[in-house]
Amino acid sequence: MINKVKLGINNLYLFKNNNDYLLLDTALPCKEDVILDEINKVIGDYNKIKVIVITHSHSDHIGNLKLLLDKIKKKIKL
C-alpha cells in the first residue's frame, strides 16, 4: 500500500510492508511539528518508518532528513 502525505507544495510517499514503512524522500524543510503531525495522521506513528530512500540530493528531497533521523527512535536504514 502507498500512502501520500501532503506537505504544502511537496508530497511524501510512504510504502507499507506489514506494519513498517519505507519513506521515499523527505520533502522541503518544514517545521518539525508539521511534518511529524502529517505523517502521524496518515500512518499513526512516525516511528513505524524503518527505511528512508533518498532519490537524489536536491533540497526538495532531503530537506527533513536530519530531523527525521533524529526523531525516529529506532535505527533506520538509509
Buried (B, 14 or more C-beta within 10 A) or exposed (E): EEBEBEBEEBEBBBBEEEEEBBBBBBBBBBEEEEBBEBBBEBBEEBBBBBBBBBEEEEEEBBBBBEBBEEBBEEEBEE
